[in-house]
Every structure is written in structure tokens, then in C-alpha cells.
Amino acid sequence: MIYTITLNPSIDYIVQIDQLKLGELNRMKQDYKLPGGKGINVSRVLNQLNVPSLATGFLGGFTGGFIKDWLKNEGIKTGFVTVKDDTRINIKLKHGEETEINGLGPAISENEIKEFLEVMDKVTAGDIVILSGSVPPSLGNDFYDKIIQICKEKQANFMIDTTGQELLDALPNRPILIKPNHHELAELFGVKLDSVEDLIPYGKKCLELGAQHVIVSMAGDGALLFTGEDVYFADALKGELKNSVGAGDSMIAGFVGTFDKTNDPVKSFAAGVATGGATAFSTDLAEKDLINELLPQVKITKITGRH
């Protein structure tokens, strides 16, 4: 089983207006509400790839009910812990550029934490646990580490999508995949990275520190896969950018869902590039038909030896 963990989910309330006039009445041109949260995004894309997952984390109130119902309607299995406080709402205000206003998220009680850890106790050897997104302040800074230790005890694989010290701390525990973008990789090691050649030693360093596979995404400049002794480059797919939110989560879903079936990191990388592109070219997350259309267009080159 693949478990996706979203500790601080949200309703993403997307509002389009022609122009934002501060201090005045603004009328919406269009609005829509979507379930938000990185792990939830991964589960929704895995579902498009016909890969079952269990989406878990914390949900509460009428906002939590909206998310649970949405996932149920899409046929996604859920195991969320119900919390007393409402799940947050994040506002994405599109007015030529985009302004975001993110909610704080609920306070999680000790009993609610205990209930969640009981869900994690069902993880078994060979399962994959995907940790992604922000951690509510009430859970403390080491909550991901607690889940990683459970994965180690159960002999389950885990993938972590985070940044900075939290990511560095996770590496010795052998995550199956990490996916920093080129800016995050530079920040991780306190360096400036201007080219593919600059990135290569630092992608390899992530492997040396413990990651089993590393994808470095470079937006419109393609992506790199580091696996074993090899480095692969994927050209960016061509299409109209409609949605940058969730493209990284989709790439994770494509890689992990394919790797779980094939154990082939290069095939999994190609699937990740196709699913990330399919989300980038859609108003919501990637759908099966577009993923299948883009997959043959993915061009991967082995570049080991260039550096």
C-alpha cells in the first residue's frame, strides 16, 4: 500500500478578478474550490494512474467534510483522523499575478495525535509512505522524524518532500526519493547553482548522504534524475502553463506509482515528468488521458560523464 500523509490539508479557494483594488469592493470573475494539500494531490494523481493509495492526516469541521467527500467521489481510500478544529482554507487570488493567503491550520490534541499514530501502526514491510507539505505548529518540529522512525521499524519505504534542515536530517534514513527543485538544492548546501553541470555534484551528494533516488526539477529547463552511479536529464515538455500548483506533487505520484510497480527508476522518472507536465498544462491536477498523451513525448538522456 502507498500511504500519503497530509498533516495540514486545506480547501484551496481560487478566486479570479480583473484587478485587485485594495480598500475597495472587488467582484469575482470566477471562483472554484479544490481539496488542497501535497499528500492529497499525490493520492488524486495516483488514482489517475490506477495506483491505489490511502490518504491520511487530520481533517476537521465542514471544510474537512468537503475534502473527505471529494476524495470519496473520486474513489480514493481515506483514513483521516477527525479533529475538533476546522481544516483551513487557503485563498489563491489571481489578478494578473497571484496573491496567496494561507490559513494557519487546526491545533491538534494529544488524543488526535495518538489516533493518527495508530493509523501509522498499520504500515507493513514494503509499503511506501509519502510525507509532504507543512506540519501544523501544534505537532512540533520533529513530527516527520517520528513517522520516519515508524517506517524504519516496520521496514517500510518513505519519500519526503520538504526542504532545508528537515530534508538533510531525513537523508541518513534512506528515503526512496527526494525531489528538491534547483533553488532548494542550492539552499540546502548554501551554494549558487547556475547550470546543469553545477547541479550534478550536489545531486550526487544527496545520494551519498542517504537518498536512494533524487529528482531535481528545473521548471521550464527540464529535470535531472540521480540513481546509483547514473545521472539522467529529461527535457521540459512543451505546452501552455496553466497551473504550477501541484506539478511537483504530480511528479512524485508518477515516479512513486510507477516505481512501486516496476522497480525501474528511469521508467518512473519518465512517468514523473509526464504527470508533472500534465498538471502544469491543466487547470486542476493531471488526468489519465493527458498523462498517456504526454508520456511518449518525454525525452530522457543519460548524461553521466559530463561532469
C-alpha distance (Angstrom), angle and dihedral (degrees) to the residues before:
residue distance angle dihedral
M1 . . .
I2 3.80 . .
Y3 3.80 113.2 .
T4 3.81 119.1 -160.7
I5 3.78 115.7 -161.4
T6 3.80 122.2 -155.7
L7 3.80 109.0 174.8
N8 3.81 96.1 176.8
P9 3.83 108.4 29.3
S10 3.79 123.7 173.5
I11 3.73 146.2 -171.8
D12 3.80 104.5 -110.1
Y13 3.79 104.9 -142.1
I14 3.81 105.9 -162.3
V15 3.78 114.6 -163.1
Q16 3.81 125.3 -175.7
I17 3.81 121.3 -160.6
D18 3.80 131.3 164.9
Q19 3.79 95.3 -125.6
L20 3.80 134.2 -4.0
K21 3.82 111.9 -125.6
L22 3.79 109.4 -171.9
G23 3.80 114.9 -140.3
E24 3.82 92.2 15.8
L25 3.79 138.1 89.5
N26 3.82 111.1 -85.1
R27 3.81 121.3 -165.9
M28 3.79 121.1 -147.7
K29 3.76 118.9 -120.5
Q30 3.80 92.6 -166.9
D31 3.79 137.2 -11.7
Y32 3.78 137.9 -176.7
K33 3.79 138.5 173.4
L34 3.81 125.2 -136.1
P35 3.79 134.5 176.1
G36 3.80 106.8 -99.7
G37 3.77 135.4 -160.2
K38 3.79 130.6 95.1
G39 3.81 97.2 -110.7
I40 3.80 91.1 46.9
N41 3.82 89.0 52.1
V42 3.82 89.4 52.5
S43 3.82 92.0 51.5
R44 3.81 91.9 48.5
V45 3.83 92.2 52.2
L46 3.83 92.9 43.4
N47 3.80 85.8 55.6
Q48 3.83 89.4 56.5
L49 3.83 87.6 53.3
N50 3.84 90.7 51.5
V51 3.81 90.2 -114.1
P52 3.82 112.6 136.5
S53 3.79 119.5 -135.1
L54 3.78 139.2 169.5
A55 3.80 113.4 -125.9
T56 3.80 112.4 -152.4
G57 3.80 141.1 164.9
F58 3.80 130.8 95.4
L59 3.83 128.3 -38.3
G60 3.79 129.5 172.9
G61 3.81 143.9 172.4
F62 3.81 129.0 -1.0
T63 3.81 89.9 -42.2
G64 3.80 91.2 55.8
G65 3.81 89.0 48.5
F66 3.83 90.2 55.1
I67 3.82 90.9 55.1
K68 3.81 94.7 44.6
D69 3.82 91.5 49.5
W70 3.81 92.0 48.1
L71 3.81 92.4 52.4
K72 3.81 91.5 45.1
N73 3.83 89.9 52.6
E74 3.82 89.3 52.7
G75 3.82 90.3 51.0
I76 3.81 96.1 -112.1
K77 3.79 118.1 149.8
T78 3.81 113.2 -126.1
G79 3.78 135.7 -166.6
F80 3.80 102.3 176.5
V81 3.80 121.5 160.3
T82 3.82 111.3 -124.7
V83 3.81 111.3 -126.7
K84 3.79 130.3 -164.5
D85 3.83 96.6 -122.4
D86 3.80 124.6 68.7
T87 3.80 120.8 -96.8
R88 3.81 108.5 -110.3
I89 3.81 129.7 -102.8
N90 3.82 119.0 -135.7
I91 3.80 116.5 -158.5
K92 3.81 118.5 -146.0
L93 3.80 105.4 -168.0
K94 3.80 111.5 -164.8
H95 3.81 113.5 -163.5
G96 3.81 105.6 147.1
E97 3.79 86.6 -58.5
E98 3.80 124.0 34.1
T99 3.79 126.7 -106.1
E100 3.80 117.6 -168.4
I101 3.80 127.5 -157.5
N102 3.80 110.7 -173.7
G103 3.80 124.6 -163.0
L104 3.81 120.8 -126.8
G105 3.79 97.8 -122.6
P106 3.81 130.0 -129.7
A107 3.79 127.9 -58.4
I108 3.81 107.1 -111.6
S109 3.83 118.2 -142.9
E110 3.82 126.7 -140.2
N111 3.84 90.8 -109.0
E112 3.82 91.0 51.6
I113 3.82 90.3 50.3
K114 3.82 90.0 49.7
E115 3.82 90.4 51.9
F116 3.81 91.0 51.0
L117 3.82 92.3 49.8
E118 3.84 87.3 53.3
V119 3.83 88.0 58.3
M120 3.83 88.6 51.2
D121 3.82 89.4 50.6
K122 3.83 87.8 69.6
V123 3.83 91.7 64.4
T124 3.82 111.7 113.4
A125 3.82 137.5 -165.0
G126 3.81 112.5 -66.9
D127 3.82 94.9 22.2
I128 3.82 118.0 126.3
V129 3.82 119.5 -133.6
I130 3.82 116.3 -162.5
L131 3.82 115.1 -155.9
S132 3.77 114.7 -168.7
G133 3.77 141.7 148.2
S134 3.78 135.6 27.2
V135 3.80 125.8 -33.1
P136 3.84 116.9 -131.7
P137 3.83 108.8 -112.8
S138 3.83 91.4 -120.1
L139 3.84 90.4 66.1
G140 3.82 94.2 60.5
N141 3.81 131.0 -130.6
D142 3.79 97.2 -74.4
F143 3.81 100.6 54.2
Y144 3.81 95.0 106.7
D145 3.80 88.4 50.6
K146 3.83 89.8 55.5
I147 3.83 90.1 53.9
I148 3.83 91.5 46.3
Q149 3.82 90.0 53.4
I150 3.84 89.6 51.9
C151 3.84 88.7 51.5
K152 3.83 90.1 51.5
E153 3.82 92.2 49.3
K154 3.82 90.8 48.7
Q155 3.85 93.0 43.4
A156 3.80 90.0 -122.5
N157 3.81 123.7 146.3
F158 3.79 120.1 -119.5
M159 3.79 135.8 -162.7
I160 3.79 120.3 -158.3
D161 3.80 126.7 -159.7
T162 3.78 105.7 -169.3
T163 3.81 138.0 106.5
G164 3.79 143.8 -127.4
Q165 3.80 124.3 10.5
E166 3.82 92.4 -11.0
L167 3.82 88.8 61.0
L168 3.83 94.0 45.0
D169 3.81 90.1 50.1
A170 3.82 90.9 53.1
L171 3.83 96.5 51.5
P172 3.85 98.9 80.9
N173 3.84 87.1 57.9
R174 3.85 90.0 67.2
P175 3.83 104.6 -117.8
I176 3.81 111.6 -156.6
L177 3.83 88.9 -130.8
I178 3.79 141.7 2.7
K179 3.80 122.5 -172.1
P180 3.80 114.5 -165.6
N181 3.80 118.1 166.3
H182 3.81 117.3 -127.1
H183 3.84 92.5 -94.6
E184 3.82 92.0 50.6
L185 3.81 91.4 47.9
A186 3.81 90.2 52.5
E187 3.83 91.2 49.0
L188 3.80 91.2 47.1
F189 3.81 91.5 62.8
G190 3.82 98.7 26.7
V191 3.81 94.5 -116.8
K192 3.82 139.8 120.8
L193 3.81 114.7 -113.9
D194 3.81 116.7 -168.8
S195 3.81 104.5 163.6
V196 3.81 144.4 25.8
E197 3.82 88.5 -100.8
D198 3.83 89.6 55.1
L199 3.82 91.1 52.1
I200 3.82 97.5 51.6
P201 3.84 100.4 76.4
Y202 3.81 91.1 48.4
G203 3.82 94.6 47.6
K204 3.82 87.1 51.5
K205 3.81 89.7 48.2
C206 3.83 89.6 58.5
L207 3.83 87.8 56.7
E208 3.81 90.8 48.7
L209 3.81 89.9 51.4
G210 3.81 90.7 54.8
A211 3.83 113.6 -82.3
Q212 3.82 112.2 134.5
H213 3.83 93.6 -152.1
V214 3.80 131.5 7.4
I215 3.80 128.1 -161.0
V216 3.80 116.6 -169.8
S217 3.79 111.1 -165.9
M218 3.81 118.9 -154.5
A219 3.84 100.4 -174.5
G220 3.82 108.4 -133.0
D221 3.82 91.8 4.1
G222 3.82 96.2 67.5
A223 3.80 131.0 -114.6
L224 3.80 141.1 -83.2
L225 3.81 129.7 -137.5
F226 3.80 120.8 -156.9
T227 3.81 114.8 -165.2
G228 3.81 127.3 156.9
E229 3.81 107.1 -40.6
D230 3.81 93.6 -25.8
V231 3.80 135.5 94.1
Y232 3.81 122.9 -163.5
F233 3.80 129.9 -169.3
A234 3.82 124.6 -151.4
D235 3.80 119.7 -162.1
A236 3.79 116.0 -128.3
L237 3.81 112.7 -99.5
K238 3.80 118.4 -115.5
G239 3.80 118.5 -116.9
E240 3.80 145.7 103.1
L241 3.81 111.9 -68.3
K242 3.80 108.0 -128.2
N243 3.78 103.7 151.6
S244 3.80 130.7 24.7
V245 3.83 92.3 171.4
G246 3.78 109.8 97.7
A247 3.83 97.8 8.0
G248 3.82 91.1 114.2
D249 3.82 91.6 46.5
S250 3.80 88.8 50.4
M251 3.81 90.9 51.5
I252 3.82 88.6 53.6
A253 3.83 91.0 49.5
G254 3.81 91.4 50.0
F255 3.80 93.2 49.3
V256 3.81 99.1 41.7
G257 3.82 95.3 40.6
T258 3.81 91.7 51.5
F259 3.81 95.1 40.3
D260 3.81 90.3 52.6
K261 3.83 88.6 57.9
T262 3.83 101.7 35.6
N263 3.83 109.5 20.1
D264 3.83 84.1 -142.0
P265 3.84 111.6 129.9
V266 3.84 95.5 -166.6
K267 3.83 94.2 51.0
S268 3.80 87.5 45.0
F269 3.83 90.7 51.1
A270 3.82 90.4 52.4
A271 3.82 90.1 50.6
G272 3.82 89.5 48.6
V273 3.80 92.3 52.5
A274 3.83 91.1 48.2
T275 3.82 94.5 48.6
G276 3.82 92.7 44.8
G277 3.82 89.3 50.3
A278 3.81 92.2 46.8
T279 3.81 90.5 56.4
A280 3.81 92.8 44.5
F281 3.83 89.1 54.7
S282 3.86 94.7 46.5
T283 3.82 135.0 71.6
D284 3.83 90.8 -128.8
L285 3.81 129.5 16.5
A286 3.81 126.7 -43.1
E287 3.81 117.5 -71.6
K288 3.79 126.9 -151.3
D289 3.83 97.9 -109.5
L290 3.81 95.1 53.2
I291 3.82 92.3 43.8
N292 3.83 89.7 53.8
E293 3.81 90.5 46.9
L294 3.82 93.1 51.7
L295 3.81 98.9 41.8
P296 3.84 95.7 79.5
Q297 3.83 89.1 49.3
V298 3.83 93.2 60.3
K299 3.82 109.3 109.9
I300 3.81 116.0 -161.7
T301 3.81 124.6 -173.7
K302 3.80 126.7 -171.6
I303 3.81 106.5 -129.6
T304 3.82 103.1 175.3
G305 3.77 108.1 139.0
R306 3.81 96.5 36.3
H307 3.80 88.7 101.8
